[in-house]
Amino acid sequence: MTKSHAIKALLQQPILSGRISQWLLQLSQYDFRMGTLRAVKSQAIADLLAQFPGDEEFPLDDEVPGEVAMAKEVREQWVMKFNESSTTHSGGVGVVLYHEKDKAVALSFKLEFPCSNNMAEYEAYLTGLATALEMGVKHLKVLGDSNLVVCQAKESFSLKEPSLAPYRAMAQRMEEKFSTFEIEHAPRNENRFTDALAALSSQIIFKGNSTNIKVSKREESIIEVLKEKFQEEQGEGDWRIPIKETLVKGDDVAELKILKDYALVKEELYRRMLGGVLSRCVGQEEVQRKLKEIHDKTCESCGEVSLYRRLQRAGFYWPSMGKDADQVQTQCGTCQLAADREKSYVVFINEDWRSPFMQYLTEGILP
């Protein structure tokens, strides 16, 4: 007698008593046919559990044999390294994107247009960011030996060169597209394989006997290539539109004198601050985004540097920036607590400077 049919084995016992005998009398009016249990589909188990929910404390695998696979989101962080080479005749950029799981992409571009050394550094940086976005990278860590690009991206250096203003504006827009973004300065000796693509194969890890390095020719700046893709829409009532129109026409001398601190670089509006620092003029949508972003990063340390100064360091400007920054900090309880927190120091002053030394000589007490 097989035990796979529990009811059949129970009802065919020779002696039935108690409740089981009552069940047998109740079930005798039906014609039972016992069959071998076939394989149970997972959907049938799911339907059964959904139809008869319970508060059982035992785990699922105790009742249903087998393993239950749990999906886990894996954060796949890519690392980007970039470098540039600029001469009097031409320039070149090298970019390497790699992942810890032996994935690597190496790119090299020859720049056939005049550009300074700083411009070439930004060409390499933006080329790497554009490649990462095209690959669908969400988490990116950037390593570069360009102190200018790294410090401006970390908002430690201000922007003063008008020729770099379009590059910095494009970099800010592209950095926002990543879910997590980090940038760090790397020593030159750790960035040699982007400096010399000929030694790339000895510096990077990849599967197989070879890796493909594609060298493409670009006849225009990366700014022109990415301009349409990252073009900012300006709606009606944007405070920058009349200023741009006045600067483009250039026929109203009185208005130009009032707007002498504004500059139009590659169709992007900037305001020249004290010290010659160029701050990019932003619209209302980006204003709200930057206020929240920078305030969330520096909320606990707002007592050291105000939110308005941090926005200035980041290279942004709009007419009501000071008022908006003060309002955000006023409405934040953490910022108010940090501003009210004061440190007190007790200073003991002795009229006679010789007293500590006299005590040391007479009583042996060190000053």
C-alpha positions in Angstrom: 0.0 0.0 0.0 1.6 3.2 -1.1 1.5 6.2 1.2 1.3 8.7 -1.7 -2.5 8.4 -1.5 -3.0 9.5 2.1 -6.8 9.4 2.1 -6.9 6.0 0.4 -4.5 4.5 2.9 -6.5 6.0 5.8 -9.9 4.8 4.6 -8.7 1.2 3.9 -7.5 0.5 7.3 -9.0 -2.7 8.8 -10.3 -0.9 12.0 -12.0 2.5 11.8 -13.2 4.3 14.9 -14.2 7.7 16.1 -14.4 10.6 13.7 -12.7 8.6 10.9 -15.6 6.1 10.8 -18.1 9.0 10.7 -16.2 10.5 7.7 -16.3 7.1 6.0 -20.1 7.0 6.3 -20.4 10.5 4.9 -18.1 9.8 2.0 -19.6 6.4 1.1 -22.2 8.1 -1.2 -19.4 9.2 -3.5 -17.4 7.1 -5.9 -13.7 7.7 -5.2 -11.0 6.9 -7.7 -7.4 7.2 -6.5 -4.7 8.2 -9.0 -0.9 8.8 -8.9 0.0 12.4 -8.3 1.6 14.1 -11.3 4.2 16.9 -11.3 2.7 20.0 -9.8 3.4 23.2 -11.8 4.7 26.2 -10.1 1.7 28.2 -11.2 -0.7 25.7 -9.6 1.2 26.2 -6.3 1.0 30.0 -6.6 -2.8 29.8 -7.4 -3.3 27.5 -4.4 -1.4 29.9 -2.0 -3.3 32.9 -3.4 -6.7 31.1 -2.9 -6.0 29.9 0.6 -3.8 32.6 2.3 -2.6 31.9 5.8 -0.4 33.2 8.5 1.9 30.2 8.7 5.3 30.9 10.3 7.2 28.2 8.4 9.2 29.2 5.3 8.0 28.3 1.8 10.8 25.8 1.0 9.6 23.7 4.0 6.3 23.1 2.3 7.3 23.1 -1.4 10.6 21.4 -2.2 13.0 23.4 -4.4 14.8 26.7 -4.4 13.3 30.1 -4.8 15.5 32.5 -6.7 15.4 36.1 -5.6 16.2 38.8 -8.1 18.9 41.2 -6.9 19.7 44.5 -8.5 23.4 44.8 -9.1 25.1 48.2 -9.1 27.4 48.0 -12.1 30.0 50.8 -11.7 32.2 51.7 -14.6 35.5 53.6 -14.4 36.5 56.1 -17.0 40.1 57.4 -17.5 40.9 60.2 -20.0 43.9 62.1 -21.2 44.9 64.5 -24.0 47.8 65.4 -26.2 48.0 68.9 -27.6 50.7 70.2 -30.0 51.1 73.3 -32.2 49.9 71.3 -35.3 47.2 68.9 -33.9 45.7 67.3 -30.9 44.5 64.0 -29.7 42.4 62.5 -26.9 42.4 59.0 -25.3 39.6 57.5 -23.3 39.3 54.2 -21.6 36.1 52.8 -20.1 36.4 49.6 -18.1 34.4 47.5 -15.7 35.7 45.2 -13.0 34.3 42.2 -14.8 36.9 42.4 -17.6 34.8 44.7 -19.8 36.8 47.4 -21.5 36.4 50.1 -24.2 39.3 52.1 -25.6 38.9 55.1 -27.9 41.2 57.5 -29.5 40.4 60.7 -31.5 42.6 62.9 -33.6 41.6 66.6 -33.3 42.0 68.4 -36.5 41.0 71.8 -35.3 42.9 74.4 -33.3 42.5 74.0 -29.5 44.4 74.9 -26.4 45.7 72.4 -23.9 42.8 73.0 -21.5 40.3 72.7 -24.4 41.9 69.4 -25.4 41.5 68.1 -21.8 37.8 69.0 -21.8 37.5 67.3 -25.3 38.8 64.1 -23.8 36.5 64.4 -20.7 33.3 65.1 -22.6 34.1 62.3 -25.2 34.3 59.8 -22.3 31.1 61.0 -20.8 29.3 60.9 -24.1 30.6 57.3 -24.7 29.4 56.2 -21.3 25.9 57.6 -21.8 25.7 55.9 -25.2 26.6 52.6 -23.6 23.8 53.0 -21.0 26.2 53.4 -18.0 24.3 54.6 -14.9 27.1 54.5 -12.3 30.4 56.2 -13.4 33.6 57.0 -11.6 36.0 59.2 -13.5 39.8 59.3 -13.0 41.9 61.9 -14.7 45.2 63.7 -14.2 43.8 67.0 -15.4 43.7 69.2 -12.3 41.6 71.8 -14.0 38.8 69.5 -15.2 38.7 67.6 -12.0 38.6 70.6 -9.7 36.0 72.4 -11.8 33.9 69.3 -11.8 34.2 69.1 -8.0 33.3 72.9 -7.9 36.7 73.7 -6.3 37.9 75.9 -9.2 36.0 78.8 -10.7 35.6 79.3 -14.5 37.5 82.3 -15.9 38.4 81.4 -19.5 35.5 82.2 -21.9 36.8 79.5 -24.3 36.1 76.8 -21.6 32.6 78.1 -20.7 30.8 75.9 -23.3 32.7 72.8 -22.2 31.9 73.4 -18.5 28.2 74.0 -19.3 28.0 70.8 -21.4 29.8 68.8 -18.7 27.3 69.9 -16.0 24.4 68.8 -18.2 26.0 65.4 -18.9 27.0 64.7 -15.3 23.3 65.0 -14.3 22.4 62.0 -16.5 24.2 59.5 -14.3 22.5 57.9 -11.3 25.8 58.1 -9.3 28.8 60.1 -10.5 32.2 60.4 -8.9 35.4 62.2 -10.2 38.9 62.0 -8.6 42.3 63.2 -9.5 44.7 60.4 -10.6 48.5 60.7 -10.7 50.0 60.8 -14.1 51.9 57.5 -13.5 48.5 55.8 -13.0 47.1 57.2 -16.2 49.8 56.3 -18.6 47.7 54.0 -20.8 45.5 56.8 -21.9 48.5 59.0 -22.4 50.1 56.5 -24.7 47.5 54.3 -26.4 50.4 52.3 -27.9 50.9 50.7 -24.4 47.2 50.1 -23.9 47.4 46.3 -24.2 49.9 46.1 -21.3 47.8 48.2 -19.0 44.2 47.0 -19.4 42.6 43.6 -18.6 40.6 42.0 -21.4 39.6 38.5 -22.6 40.9 37.0 -25.7 44.2 37.5 -27.7 43.4 41.1 -28.8 41.2 44.1 -28.4 40.0 46.5 -31.0 41.0 50.2 -30.7 39.1 52.5 -33.1 40.7 55.8 -34.1 38.2 58.2 -35.5 38.6 61.6 -37.1 36.6 64.5 -35.8 36.5 67.8 -37.7 34.5 69.8 -35.2 34.4 70.3 -31.5 32.5 67.9 -29.2 30.4 70.9 -28.2 28.9 71.1 -31.8 28.3 67.4 -31.8 26.4 67.3 -28.5 24.7 70.7 -28.8 21.4 69.5 -30.3 21.2 66.5 -27.9 21.6 68.5 -24.8 19.8 71.7 -26.0 18.0 73.4 -23.2 14.4 74.5 -23.9 13.6 78.1 -23.0 10.0 78.8 -22.5 8.1 82.1 -22.6 9.0 84.5 -19.8 12.6 83.2 -19.5 14.6 86.1 -18.0 17.6 85.3 -20.3 15.8 85.8 -23.6 15.7 89.6 -23.7 19.3 89.8 -22.6 20.4 87.4 -25.4 18.4 89.4 -28.0 20.0 92.7 -26.9 23.5 91.2 -27.0 22.9 89.6 -30.5 21.6 92.9 -32.0 24.3 95.1 -30.4 22.7 98.4 -31.6 21.4 99.8 -28.3 24.4 101.4 -26.6 22.5 102.3 -23.4 21.3 98.7 -23.0 24.7 97.3 -23.8 26.2 99.5 -21.1 23.7 98.1 -18.5 24.4 94.5 -19.7 28.2 95.0 -19.7 28.6 92.1 -17.2 26.9 89.6 -19.5 28.6 87.6 -22.2 27.3 85.3 -24.9 29.6 82.4 -25.6 28.5 79.7 -28.1 24.8 80.9 -27.7 25.1 80.3 -23.9 24.6 83.3 -21.6 27.1 84.0 -18.8 27.6 86.7 -16.2 31.0 88.0 -15.4 31.4 88.1 -11.6 34.1 89.7 -9.4 37.6 88.5 -10.3 36.5 87.7 -13.9 34.7 84.5 -12.9 32.2 83.4 -15.5 28.9 82.0 -14.1 26.4 80.3 -16.4 22.9 81.9 -16.4 20.3 79.2 -15.7 16.5 79.1 -16.2 13.8 78.5 -13.6 13.6 74.7 -14.1 17.4 74.2 -13.5 17.3 76.8 -10.7 15.0 74.5 -8.6 17.0 71.5 -9.4 20.4 73.0 -8.5 19.0 74.6 -5.3 17.8 71.2 -4.0 20.9 69.3 -5.3 23.6 71.6 -3.7 21.6 72.2 -0.5 21.1 68.4 0.0 24.9 67.9 -0.4 26.0 70.7 2.0 23.1 70.9 4.4 24.9 69.8 7.6 27.9 72.1 6.8 25.9 75.2 5.8 27.3 77.1 8.8 30.8 77.2 7.2 29.8 78.5 3.7 26.4 79.8 2.8 24.3 78.2 0.1 24.6 81.3 -2.0 28.4 81.1 -2.0 28.3 77.5 -2.9 26.1 78.2 -5.9 28.6 80.9 -6.9 31.5 78.4 -6.6 29.5 75.9 -8.7 29.3 78.5 -11.5 25.6 79.3 -11.6 23.8 82.7 -11.7 20.2 84.0 -11.8 18.9 87.4 -10.6 17.3 86.2 -7.4 19.9 83.6 -6.5 20.8 85.2 -3.1 17.1 85.6 -2.1 16.2 82.0 -3.1 19.3 80.6 -1.3 18.4 82.4 1.9 14.8 81.2 1.7 15.9 77.6 1.3 18.2 77.8 4.3 15.6 79.7 6.4 13.0 76.9 5.8 15.6 74.1 6.6 15.7 73.2 10.3 19.2 71.7 10.1 20.6 74.9 8.6 19.0 77.0 11.3 20.4 74.7 14.0 23.9 74.9 12.6 23.7 78.7 12.4 22.6 79.0 16.0 25.3 76.7 17.3 28.1 78.7 18.8 31.3 77.5 20.4 32.5 79.2 23.6 36.1 79.3 24.7 37.4 80.2 28.2 40.6 82.2 28.2 42.5 82.7 31.5 44.5 85.9 31.6 47.1 86.5 34.3 48.3 90.0 34.9 51.8 89.1 35.8 53.5 86.9 33.1 56.1 85.8 35.6 53.7 84.1 38.0 53.7 80.7 36.3 57.4 80.5 36.3 57.7 81.6 39.9 55.2 78.8 40.9 57.3 76.3 39.0 60.5 77.4 40.9 58.8 77.5 44.3 56.2 74.8 44.2 57.3 72.6 41.3 54.1 73.3 39.3 54.6 73.3 35.6 53.1 76.3 33.8 
